[in-house]
Amino acid sequence: MGNGVNITARLQTYAKPRGLCVSQTIFDVVKARLSLHATFLGPLYLKNIHEPVPAYQLTLQAEPDVYPCSTGEPTYTRPISVDALLSQAVRNLTTADQSLRIKKLVFATYQQAWENDRTVLAQFDLPSLLMFLRERYPTLSSLESQFQRVVLGLNRQDIYAEVAALILRELQPWYERSLRPTPQALQNDTTVLTLRSLDERCRLVTQNLQRHGDFLRLRKLLYCLCHNIWENNPTVLDQVDCCALIQQVLQLAPQSQDLRYHLGRVTKRLNRPRQYTHLANQLIEQFQVLYLDQPAGAQLSTPAGSDSQDSAPDHTVVTPLPRASATPGEFTQLQSALAQLPPKAVPASCQGKSPVQGRDRALLFDLRVDILQYVNPLRAKILLYSCLHGPFGYTPQDWADLSHTTLDDLLRQIFDYCPNFGDLDSKLTITAHCLGQSSESMPVASTIIQAMRAYY
């Protein structure tokens, strides 16, 4: 029992016939006492092992393809197992010059959401992301197509096209090998869920949630995760089977860290972030039974200074969230639509000009003029309002709230809500699609994005 047994089970898949694969710890103990031929494999990224494990191949006779190293450093031979090929690809990708962009592109393709926060990216290890990507896109051509869709929605398409090509080159040897597990491996792998056990566990979670005193709000969170809509009508929620809802969430978030990530994106856009963060942490605790031996991890942190907001009605999500369980390309279609707009949708004052960084956001007269000379002011306000408070429903309450808010107020709130230009581009584009009538909303989004570029 213990972590050493788990590491040993993973390392043995790297051993060649009539050879051994041992960790650096074991090698340091035996190297002075045994006459063995050792080949350094470098740090290996093992499944369900959080830290890389330096390892050696040990053989009774020297390998014919191993040559002495003039620098005196241990030699390296290419591993032959599927796990070893993945480990080698991960090692090359993490040491590449574009390692951060590689992580961002892989993360966006997996989660269907672009993320610039390095602390969030650090919570997801690259081997796990690549494993889930291969499950979703089993062929290299399908993965390449999805990368192309994502790149089309980005600002630096030429750079990220090279990053995608680099990832595909490194993953090609791994994709050429089959992932078919042996029956013994399936028996030893505790992360495999059978359909029966999954149903039983989902029913158990459903029963626990139904006994919760705030079951209605918990169900609202689950519904929002699955349908990208905040639903306040109890009649609509009662028509949804909670057990089926839980299974949809599990497809959206196959790992516990995925669930924390998506719940965090929802709760910080609600009017009652403190209360719903507490409920989200309870959901994470209840869902842990579905993730078996995966570590529970840290809970969501309660937003600072959110006490005063908890008295507001919890009726809206600030920004529609793209679903990771959606059809391939949904996220990138939303992103790439901006690039497909006709030239007339972009303000002439912004075309062919490089943005002047650092404009004073306290003086919004020029920004307001740039926007209003190309788009209808009411459409601009509806788009900005929807980005901040959820899709505009054209209800009397929505019209009343909009009438009491000026365009300048909305612009200042957008600056606070979108700390960088990439967030602004992404969120306004997604909001324009969620509003429907994209032929009318997208030119408005394009104009606002181009006009606000100079203020970032």
C-alpha positions, 0 to 999 in steps of 0.5 A: 500500500502507499504511493510507492506501489502506485509509482511502481505500477506505472513505471513497469509499463516503461520496462523493456523485455528482460529489463527493469524501469526504476525510479531515481530513488531506487537507482541511487540505492543500488547503483554502487552495488550492482553491475547494470547497464542504466539508461536515464529516461528523464522525468516521467509524467505518470498517470495519477502521480502529481509530480514527475518521477525521474527514472532509469531503464536497467538491463543486463546487457548494453542496448545496441542503440545506446551510445556513450555520451561525451559529456558524461551525462546519462544517455537517453533512449526513446521509450516504447510504451504508450505512457512513455510516448506521452511522457516524452511529448509532455516533456518536450512541450513543457520545455518549449519556448512557447510552453505557456501558449501551448498550455493555453491552447490545449486548455481552451480546446479541452474546456471550451473556454479561453483562460489567461489566468496562470494560477487557473492554468497551473491547477490543470496538469498537461498530461491529464488534459492531453489524455482527455483530449485524445478521448474526445478526439481519438484521431490526430486529424480530428484534433488538428481540425479542432485546433484550427477552429480554436485558432480562428477565434484568437487574435494572434492566429499566426502564432497559435497556428505554429503552436498547434503545429508544434503540439501535433508534431509532438503528439504524433508518435503517441497517437500512432500507438493504440490505447487499448488497455489489457484486462488486468490494467482495467482491473487495477485502474481504480478510475474506471467507472462502470455504467452501473456504478455510475448510476448508483453513485449519481442516485446517491448524490441525488438523494443527498442533495434532495435532503439539503435545505437549499436544494433549489439553489443547488439545482439552479447551479447544476442547471446553469452548468449544463444549459448555460442559462440561469433558471429561476422558475421552479416549475421548469426546474421541477421538470428536470430529472436531478439524477440526469442533470448530475450525469450531464455535469459529470460529462462536462467535468470528468475530473473534480478540478474541472467541476471546481473550475466551472462552478467558480466561473458561474459563482463569481458572475452571480449577484450573491457570490458569497452564498453561492460559493458556499453552496458550490463547495457543498456540491463539490463535496457531494460530487467527490463520491463520483470521482473515486480516488481523485483528490478533493483539492481546495475549495472555492474561495469566498469573494472578498467584499461580497457581503453587501451583494448577497442582499440582491436578488439572485436572478441572473448570471453576468455572462453566458458561459460556453459549455464544454460538453457542447458539440466540437467547435461551438466555442471557436465558432463563437470566437471566430465569427468576429473575424468573418464580419464584413469590413464595413462592420469595423469603424473606419476610424479604427481600421489600419491604426495600431492601438494607442495604449493607456488612454484615460478611462476617466474621459469617455467622450471620445470612446462614446463618439466612436461607438455611437457614430457607427451603431445604434446607442440602444443596441450598444447598451443592450449588448453591454448590459447583457455582457454584465448581467446576462442575456437581455430578456426584453421584460419590463424589469429589464427595460426599467434597469436599462433606462436607469443606466447610462452608456458611460456607466456600462462602459466603466463596468465593462472595463472593471469586468474585463481586465484585459483586451482578450477578455473583452473580445471573448466576452462581447463576442460570445454575448452577441451570439447568445443574444440571437440575431447575430447579423445585428448584434455582431457588428455592434460587438465588433464596433465596441471592441475596436473602439475600446482597444485603445484603452487597454 
